[in-house]
Amino acid sequence: MIPCLFKYLFGFDCLGCGFQRSLFLLFQGEFLAAFKMYPALYSTLFFFGFCVFYFFDKSKKYKKLIWNLAFLNLFFVVFGYYLKHFYF
């Protein structure tokens, strides 16, 4: 796994810490463990998937939808950070 430079420099987790391990758990079929490791995993993958779809299909105007999905994903990342550090 690639170490987190932010955690190395500042001593605490960044908003993306746990994504690699969570993705690895998802590939192993451990869906709940992946969610507990990084609660925003599924929204992040959906957002990245939609961005890839937009990259290949530029005939339609998805720009506003992509921004809305980005803000929704940001909400899930921040809320997931809170869940991971203060609830689980």
Secondary structure, DSSP 4 states (H G I P E B T S, - for coil): -PPPHHHHHHSS--TTTTHHHHHHHHHTT-HHHHHHH-TTHHHHHHHHHHHHHHHH-TTS--HHHHHHHHHHHHHHHHHHHHHHHHT-
